[in-house]
Amino acid sequence: SKTKVAVFVGSLRKDSINKKLARAVEKLMPADFEFDYVRIDNLPLYNQDFDADYPAEAKRLKQQIEAADAVLFVTPEYNRSVPGVLKNAIDIASRPWGTNSFAGKPGAVIGASIGPISTAIAQQHLRGSLAFVDVPTLAQPEVFIHFKEGMFDDDGSIGPDDTRKFLQGFVDKYVGWVAKHRA
Ligand code: FNR
């Protein structure tokens, strides 16, 4: 059966460059991997009172992660950190205490920005949370995409050769990382 990756995109907007990055990476993945995009825009704001009776959308999120073999975070940087919508989803999936849905799922963090230092600081913050929720996260290569117009087509193809080769290198390392943790 296919190796299933639960993919979190940290931007909700229609024309998100991070959505484009996620699709471009999806296209570079081997045929025995499948991407399952996780919906995070319909979740309530996390409230510890939920722990007594978890909301339906929160349960659905947890089940989607638990059904995956691995996770992938593709996120913008908001004010030098992780977008609130994404952090909210992580908080929800990590609880109720003792039922952390992420436990042991191998993962990686990548991102694109219109700025030259890209999403480096957000990714560093996200890695801290992922360590706490027990996601072994690929260290290298770091993927800090400085987005330029025309980099990604709507169908997920990548314009510049160097970007495509770099992302293929990431995919190869990620696939190896996931395989190692499944073995
Ligand atoms: C940004 N942006 C941004 N960029 C960056 O490199 N570092 C940052 O800290 C921020 N902060 C930030 C905050 C907020 C609220 C917004 C809306 C934007 C710019 C960001 O890189 C740009 O809007 C990207 O296009 C966002 O990613 P998506 O939505 O295109 O995937």
Boltz pocket constraint, residues with backbone or C-beta under 6 A from the ligand:
constraints:
  - pocket:
      binder: B
      contacts: [[A, 11], [A, 12], [A, 13], [A, 15], [A, 16], [A, 17], [A, 18], [A, 19], [A, 75], [A, 76], [A, 77], [A, 78], [A, 79], [A, 80], [A, 81], [A, 112], [A, 113], [A, 114], [A, 115], [A, 116], [A, 117], [A, 118], [A, 119]]
      max_distance: 6.0
